[in-house]
Amino acid sequence: MQVPRGKGGTGRVAEWGGPTIFLVLGTLFMLIGGLVSFFIAQSGQANAERAEGLLPISGPAFNDGTPGREVLIEGVVSARNRARFRDFVAYYREEYRGTDEDGDDQYELMETVAPALLVDLNGTLVQIARDSYRFDLPHARWQDRPGLEYSVFGDEATSIYYGFVAERSVMAIGTLERGAEGLELQAEFVYGGTRAEYINRERNNVRFAWIFGAIFGGVGAIFVVIGVFWLLNMRRRSMIVRV
């Protein structure tokens, strides 16, 4: 004999909503963890392998190189570079723009000063072309006031400067091009450190990506298992009620 149910259609929909939410959330967590970790890991792996495959070029080889050739330089920012702001020979400036709806700090890029940079390669000066490079891990940071301040009227905002400093190590990858004063490097980026440090950072990014993916994927899997067991339990109880 079938026992009449005490819940209507709306109640049944609400009852099934719980496990469905767990299943959807679990699937999303696994997808996000998998995709994010995959793309970060792929990017880090590609960057590391690229830097490993390019041995640092010497100064004489740089000056005798062929335009269009991809090269990696590793040296020291020459003291002959003129300081553009404080002790920064190249820098960019951001202004604080308050917080977003999640409470995270927001910044707006206001200025980039990327002049030609002279780099000392064991006694030979070579030049990185102006405005050709992205800043990757600048040497120093300077803030124009102690705290982060922002006015909605735009007349008060904290500025933060990030820049490269003379006599500090840099590494850059780019293409040799003919400039007004000879060959120069059209750099994709300038990294404020050594080639070994750059490779190590990218390798660490790969490891972090897989750890991140494992955590997100693990949480997602737990949610999916909970949802499945919840559904199975509901189905079992439903069959008992119908007996």
Buried (B, 14 or more C-beta within 10 A) or exposed (E): EEEEEEEEEEEEEEEEEBBBEBBEBBBEBBEBBBEBBEEBBEBBBEBBEBBBEBEBBBBEEBBEBEEEBEBBBBBBBBEEBEBBBEBBBBBBBBBBBEEEEEEEEEBEEEEEBBBBBBBBBEEBBBBBBBEBBEBBBBBBEBEEEEEBEBEEEEEEBBBBBBBBBBEBBBBBBBBBBEBEEEBBBBBBBBBBBBBEBBBEBBBEBBEBBBEBBEEBBEBBBEBBEBBBEBBEEBEEEEEEEEE
